[in-house]
């Protein structure tokens, strides 16, 4: 199978599928970081502080 052969031929559907892929990759990365942060209380506190700081900056 060649690279991209599994994607739809229509340009719009192809772009949507690629966007879905990158959203999925980002979500998996965030979840893996959350799991890693929950391994200790210090990491959990740091991750909560970072999320809070990011929320203050973004909203």
C-alpha positions as a printed Julia matrix, in Angstrom:
59×3 Matrix{Float64}:
   0.0    0.0    0.0
   1.37   3.4   -0.93
   1.31   6.33   1.48
  -2.09   8.02   1.47
  -3.76   5.28  -0.56
  -6.21   4.6    2.28
  -7.48   8.22   2.22
 -10.55   9.29   0.22
  -9.97  10.68  -3.27
 -12.16  13.77  -2.8
 -10.0   16.72  -1.67
 -12.44  17.91   1.0
 -12.86  14.46   2.51
  -9.12  13.89   2.34
  -8.42  17.14   4.21
 -11.09  16.31   6.8
  -9.57  12.87   7.37
  -6.09  14.35   7.81
  -7.45  16.95  10.25
  -9.2   14.18  12.2
  -5.91  12.29  12.34
  -3.99  15.23  13.8
  -6.72  15.97  16.35
  -6.59  12.32  17.42
  -2.8   12.42  17.73
  -2.97  15.59  19.86
  -5.68  14.11  22.1
  -3.7   10.92  22.64
  -0.59  12.96  23.51
  -2.52  15.04  26.06
  -4.0   11.92  27.64
  -0.57  10.27  27.88
   0.83  13.39  29.54
  -2.1   13.39  31.99
  -1.39   9.77  32.88
   2.29  10.56  33.39
   1.42  13.58  35.57
  -0.78  11.46  37.83
   2.12   9.22  38.82
   3.06  11.49  41.74
   1.47  14.26  43.78
   4.17  16.77  42.82
   3.7   16.19  39.11
  -0.06  16.38  39.52
   0.19  19.73  41.33
   2.53  21.08  38.67
   0.24  19.98  35.84
  -2.79  21.55  37.55
  -0.84  24.8   37.99
   0.22  24.78  34.32
  -3.32  24.12  33.12
  -4.6   26.91  35.36
  -1.98  29.34  34.07
  -2.78  28.41  30.47
  -6.49  28.91  31.14
  -5.82  32.38  32.57
  -3.74  33.34  29.55
  -6.21  32.0   27.0
  -9.5   33.18  28.54
